[in-house]
Amino acid sequence: MLRGLLIPCAVAAVLLYFTSALGNLESGREGEDIRQLQEALHRGCVACYAAEGVYPPDLEYLKNHYGIQVDENRYTVYYSRFAQNLMPDVTVLENEP
């Protein structure tokens, strides 16, 4: 009788552990996606400064001239440039599903 309860409990524990691991994997991937987008934006700003001597005036300029792609359904990008010779402040936030 004890053995009959032990197997379903073990299976339930393994399934619980598996679903928890998948959830952690998914949250780690989302954080990595945001980090990669921020790095791409930073590299685009630096490339623009190196080529043109000024930082891009806005996000649209980066998209049009340096091939930056932003999934605007998934992310909101705040781009703020204080001066032409100062690195812009770029913040990437994930939109609510």
C-alpha positions in Angstrom: 0.0 0.0 0.0 2.8 2.4 0.8 4.5 1.6 -2.5 1.2 2.5 -4.3 1.4 6.0 -2.9 5.1 6.5 -3.2 5.2 6.3 -7.1 2.4 8.9 -7.7 4.1 11.3 -5.2 7.5 10.8 -6.8 6.0 11.5 -10.2 4.2 14.6 -8.9 7.5 15.9 -7.3 9.4 15.4 -10.6 6.7 17.2 -12.6 6.7 20.1 -10.1 10.4 20.4 -10.3 10.3 20.3 -14.1 7.7 23.1 -14.4 9.7 25.2 -11.9 12.9 24.7 -13.9 11.1 25.7 -17.1 9.8 28.9 -15.4 13.2 29.9 -14.3 14.6 29.2 -17.8 12.0 31.4 -19.4 12.6 34.3 -17.0 16.4 34.1 -17.6 15.8 34.2 -21.4 13.7 37.3 -21.1 16.4 39.1 -19.1 19.0 38.1 -21.6 16.9 39.4 -24.5 16.6 42.8 -22.8 20.4 42.9 -22.2 21.1 42.1 -25.8 18.8 44.8 -27.0 20.5 47.3 -24.7 23.9 46.3 -25.9 22.8 46.6 -29.6 21.5 50.1 -28.9 24.8 51.0 -27.2 26.9 49.6 -30.0 24.7 51.5 -32.5 25.3 54.8 -30.6 29.0 54.2 -30.5 29.2 53.3 -34.2 27.3 56.5 -35.0 29.6 58.6 -32.9 32.7 57.0 -34.5 31.4 57.5 -38.0 29.7 60.9 -37.8 31.2 62.6 -34.7 27.9 62.9 -33.0 25.5 60.6 -31.2 22.2 59.7 -33.0 19.5 62.4 -32.4 16.8 59.8 -31.7 15.9 56.1 -31.8 14.4 56.4 -35.3 17.8 57.5 -36.6 19.5 54.5 -35.1 16.8 52.2 -36.7 17.1 53.8 -40.1 20.8 54.3 -40.4 22.4 51.5 -38.2 20.0 48.6 -38.6 18.7 48.5 -35.0 15.5 46.5 -34.8 13.2 46.8 -31.8 10.1 44.6 -31.2 7.8 47.5 -30.2 5.1 45.1 -29.2 7.4 43.6 -26.6 9.7 46.4 -25.6 9.5 50.1 -24.9 12.7 52.0 -25.4 13.3 55.4 -23.8 16.0 57.3 -25.6 17.2 60.7 -24.3 20.1 62.6 -25.7 21.3 65.6 -23.7 24.0 66.8 -26.1 25.6 65.7 -29.4 28.8 64.8 -27.8 27.4 62.9 -24.7 26.3 59.3 -24.8 22.5 59.2 -24.8 20.6 57.6 -21.9 18.9 54.5 -23.2 16.4 52.4 -21.2 14.7 49.3 -22.3 11.6 48.1 -20.6 9.5 45.0 -21.3 5.8 45.7 -22.0 3.1 43.9 -20.0 1.7 40.9 -21.9 
